[in-house]
Amino acid sequence: MKTKFLSSSLFLSIFALLGIGLVQVYSSSYIFAIESYGDGLYFFKRQLVFTLIALIALVASIQIPFEKIRQYGWAVWVFAACLLVATFVPGLGVRVGGALRWLQLPFGIRFEPSEFLKIAFSFFIASAVCKNQNTLKNLKWGWIGLMMIIPLVVLLKQPDFGSFAIISIVAVSMLFVFGLSLKYLAGVGLASIPVFYFLVWNVAYRKARVIAFLDPWSDPAKKGFQVIQSMLSIHSGGLTGQGLGQSQGKLFFLPEAHTDFTMAILGEEMGFIGICLVLALYGFVVFRGFRIAIKTEDMFKKTLALGLISTFALSVFINMGVVMGLLPTKGLTMPFLSYGGSSLVMICFMFGILLNIENSEHEYR
């Protein structure tokens, strides 16, 4: 049994984020839960269950023999892709807000396969690189490209542009780290221009989000409303905040206060100092993740750890950028702090794998 992880600074930091997340869900959702379900603890109780499941996933993923992960890494991506396709199966897929992103599970639970797909990509790229002598020139780009493109197309079909963007950015970053020539990177940059046009500028609601990002005050009552309210919440928090539970933004001024924009509520209640402390905790977790990737000598472990922590860091960066009005509005949750079971369980599974890598390295020394 691998028990050393209990004293790991990474594990303790994750545990702290889980605790902060529970407090944040309670504070940001209480009023909304009363109005919507007649129970102020509705979202908190569900998040508590999700947290327990996430802890089980965390501990279970630490116990997986790493050779099994190495042997079946590619299968994780295939399984995640199959779950993604299953969202289009009548009776299984659930459409919410115009997007077909969820699978209906027993007991009224919904699962979002794209959260699993983002984690699974690192397993796939690690298997692909390490089975081809660790060099990009030996990669069989035909089947690799096909296995990557099909799930990404499905993401756009749902649509889930946020997950598509994260996987694409991580993919390019990973290929650069493992020796992709600058001329190919330049080609990717040029190719992204028509991609941006057809996937963003040519789609009305995405174009509106970009315009609202550039000038939210041009449409303050509609497209710019959410980001304006987010910035107002953070501004009203000042240096030390209004106090836990005292946010005005969550009183139906700020949409998605307990999910995508929960950091705005945290800023209003805990102030600039509170945001800095939480971001410092995120920064430490990211630092520890990259440290694990750098210190391991096994190429599969290194690639897997690098992909996983890059995915996490990018998710934090994008959510915080959106909340502060530095990036166009996109429906991506803040890891650990936002309400939602799919993201929480998958993030804990991811860090369980990172702790597994760290422990396995210690065992061989």
TIPA-183420 format. One record per residue (C-alpha): residue number from 1; residue in three letters; x, y, z. Coordinates in nm, 4 decimals, m for minus. Layout:
<nodes>
- num,residuo,u,v,w
- NUM,ALA,X,Y,Z
...
</nodes>
This chain:
<nodes>
- num,residuo,u,v,w
- 1,MET,0.0000,0.0000,0.0000
- 2,LYS,0.1242,0.3457,m0.0902
- 3,THR,0.0669,0.5568,0.2220
- 4,LYS,0.3524,0.8060,0.2022
- 5,PHE,0.1319,1.0374,m0.0039
- 6,LEU,m0.0620,1.1292,0.3151
- 7,SER,0.2332,1.3407,0.4291
- 8,SER,0.3030,1.4809,0.0829
- 9,SER,0.2843,1.8594,0.0542
- 10,LEU,0.0996,1.8119,m0.2747
- 11,PHE,m0.1661,1.5937,m0.1104
- 12,LEU,m0.2085,1.8395,0.1778
- 13,SER,m0.2470,2.1260,m0.0695
- 14,ILE,m0.5132,1.9321,m0.2622
- 15,PHE,m0.6939,1.8581,0.0630
- 16,ALA,m0.6856,2.2302,0.1485
- 17,LEU,m0.8307,2.3213,m0.1929
- 18,LEU,m1.1080,2.0658,m0.1461
- 19,GLY,m1.1967,2.2258,0.1888
- 20,ILE,m1.1906,2.5771,0.0425
- 21,GLY,m1.4059,2.4504,m0.2436
- 22,LEU,m1.6739,2.3199,m0.0062
- 23,VAL,m1.6868,2.6528,0.1780
- 24,GLN,m1.6990,2.8392,m0.1523
- 25,VAL,m1.9850,2.6286,m0.2912
- 26,TYR,m2.1820,2.6783,0.0304
- 27,SER,m2.1291,3.0540,0.0324
- 28,SER,m2.1874,3.1189,m0.3381
- 29,SER,m2.4884,2.8900,m0.3877
- 30,TYR,m2.6948,2.9274,m0.0687
- 31,ILE,m2.9347,3.1997,m0.1839
- 32,PHE,m2.9710,3.0528,m0.5325
- 33,ALA,m3.0394,2.7079,m0.3849
- 34,ILE,m3.3155,2.8441,m0.1610
- 35,GLU,m3.4875,3.0182,m0.4516
- 36,SER,m3.4474,2.7264,m0.6935
- 37,TYR,m3.4882,2.4183,m0.4708
- 38,GLY,m3.6162,2.5426,m0.1351
- 39,ASP,m3.3022,2.4090,0.0337
- 40,GLY,m3.0059,2.6364,0.0896
- 41,LEU,m2.7778,2.3366,0.1307
- 42,TYR,m2.8851,2.1669,m0.1933
- 43,PHE,m2.5623,2.2323,m0.3857
- 44,PHE,m2.3416,2.1999,m0.0764
- 45,LYS,m2.4725,1.8526,0.0077
- 46,ARG,m2.4227,1.7346,m0.3486
- 47,GLN,m2.0746,1.8844,m0.3590
- 48,LEU,m1.9926,1.7069,m0.0326
- 49,VAL,m2.0861,1.3755,m0.1938
- 50,PHE,m1.8795,1.4644,m0.5012
- 51,THR,m1.5851,1.5453,m0.2734
- 52,LEU,m1.6043,1.2055,m0.1046
- 53,ILE,m1.6152,1.0338,m0.4438
- 54,ALA,m1.3237,1.2500,m0.5591
- 55,LEU,m1.1169,1.1470,m0.2567
- 56,ILE,m1.1888,0.7816,m0.3358
- 57,ALA,m1.0764,0.8435,m0.6957
- 58,LEU,m0.7629,1.0161,m0.5656
- 59,VAL,m0.6634,0.7303,m0.3358
- 60,ALA,m0.7603,0.4610,m0.5891
- 61,SER,m0.5507,0.6154,m0.8673
- 62,ILE,m0.2497,0.6222,m0.6356
- 63,GLN,m0.2813,0.2479,m0.5839
- 64,ILE,m0.2907,0.1539,m0.9535
- 65,PRO,0.0268,m0.0387,m1.0504
- 66,PHE,0.2101,0.1974,m1.2805
- 67,GLU,0.2911,m0.0718,m1.5326
- 68,LYS,m0.0824,m0.1082,m1.5920
- 69,ILE,m0.1040,0.2639,m1.6597
- 70,ARG,0.1861,0.2354,m1.9016
- 71,GLN,0.0345,m0.0668,m2.0755
- 72,TYR,m0.3177,0.0680,m2.1166
- 73,GLY,m0.2573,0.4421,m2.1362
- 74,TRP,m0.3855,0.4663,m2.4922
- 75,ALA,m0.7028,0.2778,m2.3949
- 76,VAL,m0.7919,0.5546,m2.1474
- 77,TRP,m0.8160,0.7985,m2.4406
- 78,VAL,m1.0244,0.5550,m2.6466
- 79,PHE,m1.2607,0.4943,m2.3541
- 80,ALA,m1.2979,0.8688,m2.2925
- 81,ALA,m1.3674,0.9243,m2.6634
- 82,CYS,m1.6378,0.6538,m2.6565
- 83,LEU,m1.8040,0.8220,m2.3581
- 84,LEU,m1.7952,1.1493,m2.5487
- 85,VAL,m1.9671,0.9929,m2.8511
- 86,ALA,m2.2257,0.8383,m2.6160
- 87,THR,m2.3618,1.1856,m2.5404
- 88,PHE,m2.5288,1.1709,m2.8826
- 89,VAL,m2.7073,0.8438,m2.8027
- 90,PRO,m3.0785,0.9078,m2.7326
- 91,GLY,m3.1601,0.8328,m2.3721
- 92,LEU,m2.7989,0.8697,m2.2579
- 93,GLY,m2.7065,1.2214,m2.3656
- 94,VAL,m2.8556,1.5204,m2.1853
- 95,ARG,m2.8846,1.8631,m2.3477
- 96,VAL,m2.8501,2.1611,m2.1142
- 97,GLY,m2.8400,2.5209,m2.2330
- 98,GLY,m2.8202,2.4148,m2.5963
- 99,ALA,m2.5146,2.1916,m2.5439
- 100,LEU,m2.5196,1.8115,m2.5530
- 101,ARG,m2.2327,1.7502,m2.3096
- 102,TRP,m2.3666,1.5269,m2.0335
- 103,LEU,m2.4463,1.1605,m1.9771
- 104,GLN,m2.7373,1.0740,m1.7499
- 105,LEU,m2.6324,0.8338,m1.4720
- 106,PRO,m2.8416,0.6661,m1.1984
- 107,PHE,m2.9601,0.8626,m0.8930
- 108,GLY,m2.9993,1.1804,m1.0960
- 109,ILE,m2.6249,1.2251,m1.1446
- 110,ARG,m2.4869,1.3682,m1.4674
- 111,PHE,m2.1347,1.3081,m1.5951
- 112,GLU,m1.9498,1.5322,m1.8405
- 113,PRO,m1.7171,1.3130,m2.0549
- 114,SER,m1.5160,1.6113,m2.1808
- 115,GLU,m1.3699,1.6490,m1.8301
- 116,PHE,m1.2406,1.2932,m1.8580
- 117,LEU,m1.1224,1.3511,m2.2147
- 118,LYS,m0.9020,1.6440,m2.1077
- 119,ILE,m0.7260,1.4190,m1.8570
- 120,ALA,m0.7155,1.1210,m2.0934
- 121,PHE,m0.5283,1.3170,m2.3606
- 122,SER,m0.2105,1.3110,m2.1514
- 123,PHE,m0.2305,0.9299,m2.1322
- 124,PHE,m0.2655,0.9133,m2.5091
- 125,ILE,0.0203,1.1484,m2.5955
- 126,ALA,0.2495,0.9771,m2.3421
- 127,SER,0.1776,0.6369,m2.4973
- 128,ALA,0.2218,0.7729,m2.8506
- 129,VAL,0.5553,0.9417,m2.7814
- 130,CYS,0.7079,0.6648,m2.5725
- 131,LYS,0.6179,0.3844,m2.8117
- 132,ASN,0.8061,0.5589,m3.0899
- 133,GLN,1.1530,0.5907,m2.9379
- 134,ASN,1.0591,0.9235,m2.7777
- 135,THR,1.1185,1.1223,m3.0964
- 136,LEU,0.8616,1.3062,m3.3032
- 137,LYS,1.0124,1.2006,m3.6346
- 138,ASN,0.9250,0.8381,m3.5615
- 139,LEU,0.5625,0.9037,m3.4764
- 140,LYS,0.3016,0.7453,m3.7013
- 141,TRP,0.1160,1.0681,m3.7620
- 142,GLY,m0.1655,0.9069,m3.9603
- 143,TRP,m0.3259,0.7038,m3.6837
- 144,ILE,m0.2245,0.9528,m3.4143
- 145,GLY,m0.3891,1.2373,m3.6033
- 146,LEU,m0.7034,1.0309,m3.6617
- 147,MET,m0.7333,0.9310,m3.2959
- 148,MET,m0.6902,1.2944,m3.1926
- 149,ILE,m0.9106,1.4623,m3.4501
- 150,ILE,m1.2250,1.2484,m3.4127
- 151,PRO,m1.2841,1.3326,m3.0407
- 152,LEU,m1.2005,1.6985,m3.1049
- 153,VAL,m1.4599,1.7127,m3.3820
- 154,VAL,m1.7136,1.5602,m3.1433
- 155,LEU,m1.6297,1.8312,m2.8888
- 156,LEU,m1.7086,2.0990,m3.1454
- 157,LYS,m2.0301,1.9197,m3.2342
- 158,GLN,m2.1572,1.9230,m2.8736
- 159,PRO,m2.0391,2.2138,m2.8676
- 160,ASP,m1.7622,2.2457,m2.6066
- 161,PHE,m1.5107,2.4924,m2.7450
- 162,GLY,m1.3391,2.5385,m2.4084
- 163,SER,m1.2331,2.1743,m2.3800
- 164,PHE,m1.1368,2.1774,m2.7479
- 165,ALA,m0.9100,2.4776,m2.6878
- 166,ILE,m0.7446,2.3284,m2.3788
- 167,ILE,m0.6640,1.9963,m2.5476
- 168,SER,m0.5362,2.1727,m2.8598
- 169,ILE,m0.3096,2.4091,m2.6638
- 170,VAL,m0.1728,2.1273,m2.4491
- 171,ALA,m0.1105,1.9195,m2.7628
- 172,VAL,0.0935,2.1928,m2.9322
- 173,SER,0.2817,2.2640,m2.6078
- 174,MET,0.3689,1.8969,m2.5602
- 175,LEU,0.4883,1.8570,m2.9171
- 176,PHE,0.7052,2.1672,m2.8764
- 177,VAL,0.8607,2.0298,m2.5576
- 178,PHE,0.9449,1.7047,m2.7328
- 179,GLY,1.1201,1.8665,m3.0242
- 180,LEU,0.8659,1.9961,m3.2732
- 181,SER,1.0525,2.2213,m3.5157
- 182,LEU,0.9862,2.5950,m3.5049
- 183,LYS,0.8827,2.5887,m3.8699
- 184,TYR,0.6050,2.3466,m3.7823
- 185,LEU,0.5027,2.5672,m3.4915
- 186,ALA,0.4895,2.8597,m3.7320
- 187,GLY,0.2703,2.6470,m3.9585
- 188,VAL,0.0399,2.5736,m3.6653
- 189,GLY,0.0221,2.9463,m3.5925
- 190,LEU,m0.0724,3.0279,m3.9524
- 191,ALA,m0.3262,2.7445,m3.9614
- 192,SER,m0.4890,2.8809,m3.6452
- 193,ILE,m0.5955,3.1977,m3.8311
- 194,PRO,m0.8547,3.0301,m4.0576
- 195,VAL,m0.9471,2.8001,m3.7688
- 196,PHE,m1.0206,3.1061,m3.5546
- 197,TYR,m1.2333,3.2536,m3.8321
- 198,PHE,m1.4441,2.9427,m3.8949
- 199,LEU,m1.4776,2.8298,m3.5326
- 200,VAL,m1.5046,3.1672,m3.3585
- 201,TRP,m1.5604,3.4689,m3.5826
- 202,ASN,m1.7957,3.2832,m3.8146
- 203,VAL,m2.0141,3.1607,m3.5243
- 204,ALA,m2.2489,3.4333,m3.4047
- 205,TYR,m2.2511,3.3698,m3.0283
- 206,ARG,m1.8727,3.3173,m3.0108
- 207,LYS,m1.8121,3.6333,m3.2116
- 208,ALA,m2.0407,3.8199,m2.9712
- 209,ARG,m1.8335,3.6929,m2.6769
- 210,VAL,m1.5121,3.8198,m2.8363
- 211,ILE,m1.6691,4.1605,m2.9050
- 212,ALA,m1.8032,4.1736,m2.5472
- 213,PHE,m1.4544,4.0878,m2.4200
- 214,LEU,m1.2997,4.3729,m2.6207
- 215,ASP,m1.5637,4.6211,m2.5020
- 216,PRO,m1.8122,4.4794,m2.2474
- 217,TRP,m1.9704,4.8231,m2.2017
- 218,SER,m2.0890,4.8204,m2.5637
- 219,ASP,m2.3667,4.5820,m2.4522
- 220,PRO,m2.3758,4.6028,m2.0705
- 221,ALA,m2.7248,4.4569,m2.0367
- 222,LYS,m2.6631,4.1408,m2.2419
- 223,LYS,m2.3322,4.0141,m2.3778
- 224,GLY,m2.1171,4.2223,m2.1460
- 225,PHE,m2.3368,4.1779,m1.8380
- 226,GLN,m2.1620,3.8764,m1.6875
- 227,VAL,m1.8073,4.0041,m1.7075
- 228,ILE,m1.9103,4.3512,m1.5853
- 229,GLN,m2.0808,4.2017,m1.2807
- 230,SER,m1.7758,3.9838,m1.2199
- 231,MET,m1.5406,4.2813,m1.2214
- 232,LEU,m1.7790,4.4802,m0.9994
- 233,SER,m1.7840,4.1958,m0.7469
- 234,ILE,m1.4048,4.1763,m0.7352
- 235,HIS,m1.3792,4.5557,m0.7104
- 236,SER,m1.6268,4.5771,m0.4224
- 237,GLY,m1.4201,4.3238,m0.2273
- 238,GLY,m1.1317,4.5655,m0.2006
- 239,LEU,m0.8246,4.4542,m0.0105
- 240,THR,m0.9796,4.2442,0.2676
- 241,GLY,m1.3284,4.1655,0.1336
- 242,GLN,m1.6831,4.2088,0.2634
- 243,GLY,m1.6662,3.8967,0.4782
- 244,LEU,m1.7657,3.5353,0.4205
- 245,GLY,m2.1276,3.5119,0.3078
- 246,GLN,m2.1617,3.8885,0.2520
- 247,SER,m2.1365,3.8975,m0.1274
- 248,GLN,m2.3976,4.1010,m0.3137
- 249,GLY,m2.3050,3.9596,m0.6530
- 250,LYS,m2.4500,3.6185,m0.5683
- 251,LEU,m2.7889,3.7793,m0.5054
- 252,PHE,m2.8786,3.7107,m0.8701
- 253,PHE,m2.6592,3.9899,m1.0056
- 254,LEU,m2.3800,3.7572,m1.1206
- 255,PRO,m2.4909,3.4552,m1.3288
- 256,GLU,m2.3125,3.1231,m1.2623
- 257,ALA,m2.1901,3.2505,m0.9255
- 258,HIS,m2.1320,2.8993,m0.7878
- 259,THR,m1.9767,2.7553,m1.1040
- 260,ASP,m1.7832,2.9508,m1.3680
- 261,PHE,m1.7602,3.2804,m1.1747
- 262,THR,m1.7076,3.1540,m0.8221
- 263,MET,m1.3702,3.3327,m0.8009
- 264,ALA,m1.5506,3.6663,m0.8359
- 265,ILE,m1.7580,3.5810,m0.5277
- 266,LEU,m1.4428,3.4766,m0.3433
- 267,GLY,m1.2830,3.8098,m0.4358
- 268,GLU,m1.5844,4.0032,m0.3117
- 269,GLU,m1.6018,3.8185,0.0201
- 270,MET,m1.2313,3.7613,0.0921
- 271,GLY,m1.0812,4.0519,m0.1002
- 272,PHE,m0.7594,4.0854,m0.2944
- 273,ILE,m0.5685,3.9134,m0.0136
- 274,GLY,m0.8013,3.6129,m0.0267
- 275,ILE,m0.7628,3.5790,m0.4046
- 276,CYS,m0.3833,3.6033,m0.3747
- 277,LEU,m0.3716,3.3343,m0.1054
- 278,VAL,m0.5864,3.0950,m0.3097
- 279,LEU,m0.3870,3.1633,m0.6270
- 280,ALA,m0.0655,3.1063,m0.4295
- 281,LEU,m0.2012,2.7651,m0.3295
- 282,TYR,m0.2811,2.6907,m0.6930
- 283,GLY,0.0659,2.8096,m0.7878
- 284,PHE,0.2263,2.5755,m0.5345
- 285,VAL,0.0246,2.2802,m0.6664
- 286,VAL,0.1286,2.3607,m1.0242
- 287,PHE,0.4920,2.4003,m0.9142
- 288,ARG,0.4855,2.0602,m0.7425
- 289,GLY,0.3304,1.9011,m1.0496
- 290,PHE,0.5973,2.0379,m1.2822
- 291,ARG,0.8653,1.9377,m1.0309
- 292,ILE,0.7418,1.5785,m1.0452
- 293,ALA,0.7572,1.5888,m1.4256
- 294,ILE,1.1090,1.7334,m1.4280
- 295,LYS,1.2587,1.5016,m1.1668
- 296,THR,1.1353,1.1715,m1.3093
- 297,GLU,1.3734,1.0087,m1.5563
- 298,ASP,1.1169,0.7719,m1.7082
- 299,MET,0.9966,0.9270,m2.0347
- 300,PHE,0.6406,0.7921,m2.0112
- 301,LYS,0.5999,0.9265,m1.6567
- 302,LYS,0.7585,1.2566,m1.7537
- 303,THR,0.5275,1.3025,m2.0535
- 304,LEU,0.2190,1.1988,m1.8591
- 305,ALA,0.2965,1.4259,m1.5624
- 306,LEU,0.3767,1.7195,m1.7890
- 307,GLY,0.0515,1.6817,m1.9819
- 308,LEU,m0.1628,1.6451,m1.6696
- 309,ILE,m0.0245,1.9434,m1.4814
- 310,SER,m0.0290,2.1584,m1.7975
- 311,THR,m0.3993,2.0803,m1.8415
- 312,PHE,m0.4679,2.1777,m1.4807
- 313,ALA,m0.2618,2.4979,m1.4974
- 314,LEU,m0.4296,2.6044,m1.8215
- 315,SER,m0.7763,2.5472,m1.6726
- 316,VAL,m0.6934,2.7695,m1.3746
- 317,PHE,m0.5403,3.0348,m1.5984
- 318,ILE,m0.8388,3.0490,m1.8368
- 319,ASN,m1.1010,3.0622,m1.5622
- 320,MET,m0.9197,3.3379,m1.3756
- 321,GLY,m0.8656,3.5280,m1.6997
- 322,VAL,m1.2367,3.5145,m1.7790
- 323,VAL,m1.3387,3.6206,m1.4282
- 324,MET,m1.1070,3.9229,m1.4429
- 325,GLY,m1.2165,4.0194,m1.7948
- 326,LEU,m0.8772,3.9354,m1.9449
- 327,LEU,m1.0149,3.6583,m2.1677
- 328,PRO,m1.3456,3.6120,m2.3558
- 329,THR,m1.6234,3.4520,m2.1534
- 330,LYS,m1.6133,3.0724,m2.1705
- 331,GLY,m1.7939,2.8097,m1.9670
- 332,LEU,m1.4964,2.6574,m1.7856
- 333,THR,m1.5088,2.5872,m1.4139
- 334,MET,m1.2369,2.6725,m1.1626
- 335,PRO,m1.0798,2.3421,m1.0516
- 336,PHE,m1.1688,2.2467,m0.6913
- 337,LEU,m1.3683,2.5658,m0.6199
- 338,SER,m1.6583,2.5500,m0.8664
- 339,TYR,m1.9650,2.3357,m0.8096
- 340,GLY,m1.9688,2.0189,m1.0189
- 341,GLY,m1.8871,1.6519,m0.9748
- 342,SER,m1.7343,1.5634,m1.3117
- 343,SER,m1.4573,1.8209,m1.2895
- 344,LEU,m1.3836,1.7545,m0.9229
- 345,VAL,m1.3595,1.3761,m0.9568
- 346,MET,m1.1441,1.3954,m1.2705
- 347,ILE,m0.9092,1.6548,m1.1186
- 348,CYS,m0.8581,1.4350,m0.8105
- 349,PHE,m0.8028,1.1312,m1.0331
- 350,MET,m0.5412,1.3352,m1.2193
- 351,PHE,m0.3553,1.4328,m0.9029
- 352,GLY,m0.3751,1.0742,m0.7828
- 353,ILE,m0.1801,0.9757,m1.0938
- 354,LEU,0.0752,1.2506,m1.0235
- 355,LEU,0.1170,1.1273,m0.6659
- 356,ASN,0.1450,0.7743,m0.8063
- 357,ILE,0.4322,0.8898,m1.0287
- 358,GLU,0.6019,1.0616,m0.7356
- 359,ASN,0.5689,0.7563,m0.5107
- 360,SER,0.6867,0.5147,m0.7774
- 361,GLU,0.9981,0.7260,m0.8304
- 362,HIS,1.0755,0.7137,m0.4587
- 363,GLU,1.0332,0.3367,m0.4550
- 364,TYR,1.2972,0.2882,m0.7224
- 365,ARG,1.5545,0.5053,m0.5469
</nodes>
